[in-house]
Amino acid sequence: MPLFAPLVVVLALTGGAQGVVQELDKKDLLVIDGEKDPSQIPEWLAWETAFTLLQGWHGRDNGFTHDLRESLLPREWELLEQEGLAQNTRQARREQRAAKWAQKYPYETTTDPAVVARANDEAFAIDLDYRREMLDARDRLLAAFSSDSHVALFNWLQERKASVTAFVRKPDLERWRLPE
């Protein structure tokens, strides 16, 4: 089992580890195309994509968020933008934990299968905590939104799912979908 497998998947999704993905055996990768089948995109990834988009366009009207902004109550839009800004904090917290993890398990020196398995489990735990943070943010939003706004938000989220293409190692697929 290669070290870094769970972290590679997430980094590959965010564009941070394209070189690592190229080193993997291509026949071991699944391509999950949200445009063809958005139901295959996990909720955590859809919300990560949405929050990252909101973060990047904060305070500006644009084609990605205009219709959604018009569909929500002003206070709901404000809450949604706040969660978009909070994405920086979620990502930074994950990166700090991953940096500590990388120091604990130097890639070049970790060859013991038991250590590799433990390292992969710890890397996955970091990713799982990050994913749960996004789903907690989703739950806060849904608790504060009206029923009509739920519909608008979920329709917008479906559009975000269609924009996602993910590369996942076949053995990691079950973990990649968590926590659903």
N, C-alpha and C positions, 0 to 999 in steps of 0.2 A: 504494500500500500504506500503510495507516495506521500511524503510529508507535505503539508500545506494544502491538501486536497480540498477541505471544506472552505478555507479562506480563498483559494484560487477561484472557486466558482463565484463567490460574491465579488471579488475584485474584477474578475472578467466581466461581470455584468455592469460594473461601473466604469469599465474602460481602463482600470488601473493596472492590469496585469496581462495585457495582450501578448507580451513576449512569452509569459509563462504558458498561456493557452496554446501558443504555437508549438511549445515543446511537448505537449501532451500528445498521446496517440490519437489521431483524428477519429479512428474507428470506435474509440471509447467515449466519444462525445455525442450527446443528443443536442439537437438544435430545436429550441422551443420558440416558435414564432407566434407572438401574440396577435399578429394581424390575421393569421390563418385560424388560430384557435385561442382566443383570449381566455377561455376557461382554464387553460393550462398554466396561466401566469398566477403564481400564489399571491394572496392578498398582501402579504408583507411587501412583496416586490412592487405591486401596483401602487401601494401607498408610498413606498420609498421614491418611486418615479414621480408621483404627484407632488410630494413634499419638496423634492429637489427642483422640480419645475417652478413651483411657487416661490421657492427661495431665490432662484435665479431671476425671476421676473417681479420680485417684490416691489410694490408701489407703482408699477407701470401697467397700463392697459395694453393688452396684446391679444393676438388671435388664439392663443392657447387658453386664456382664462376669461376673456371678455364675456362670453355667453354665461359662463358660470357665475361671474360677478353680478351680472344682471339678474340672475335667477335667485340669488341669495339675499337675505336681509342684510343690511349693512353690518350689524353686529356679527352675524355668521361669517361674512366675508373677512371681517377683522380677525376673528378666531382662526379661520383657515390660514390667513396670511401669517399669523403668529406661529402656527405649527410649521409652516414652511420655513420661517426664520429659525425655529428650534431645530431644524434638520442639521444646521451647522454644529450644534452642540452634540446631537446624537452621533454624528459622524466623527467628531473629534474625540468623543469618549471611546468609541469603538477603535479608532486608530491608536489611541494611547494604550489601550489594553492589548491590541495586536502588537505594538512595538515591544511591550514587556514580554509578551509571549515569544516573539522572535528572538529576544535576547536569551530567554530560557532554553530555547530549542534551536541552536544554530544549525542551519540546513546542512552544511558540509560535514558536521560531526555527528549527526543523529542517524545511526544506522540500525540500532537495536529495534527489532519489530515491536517490542512491548513499549518502548519509549515513543516510537512513531505513532502507535495507536493512541497512547495517552496524549501526545501532542495534538493529534487530529481531533480527539474528543474535546480538549481544552479550546482549540480554535473554533470548533463548532459551537461550544458554549458561549464564546464571545459573540459570534454571529447570531445565535439564537436570542441572546439578551437584546441585541440591537434590533432584531426583527420584532421582538415583543414590545420594545419602546415605540416603534411605529404603529403597531396595532393598538397600544394604549392611547396614543395620540388620536388614532381613528375613533376609538370608543369615546374619548372626551368630546370630539367634534359631534359625533352622532347623538350624544346625550344632550347637546346644546342646540341642535338643529331641529327645525320644524319638519313635519312629514313631507311637505312639498320640497323642502330643501334636500331631504334625503334622496329623493328621486333625481333631482338635478345633479347632486354630487355623485351618485352612483353611475349615472349616464356619462358624466365627465370622466369618471374613473375608468369606465369601459373603453373610452377613447385612449386613455393613457396605456391601458393594457395592450391595445392594438399596436402601440409604438415600440413595444419591448421585444427584443430578440435575445434569448439567453442561451448560453452554452454550458451544459451540465454534464459532468462525467456520469455515465450510466450507474456506477455503484453509489453515487452520491444523490441520486434523484429523490429518494425517500426523505433524506435529511433536508434536501434543498426545499422541499415543499413545506416543511415545518415552520411555524406552528399553526397548522390549519385545523 
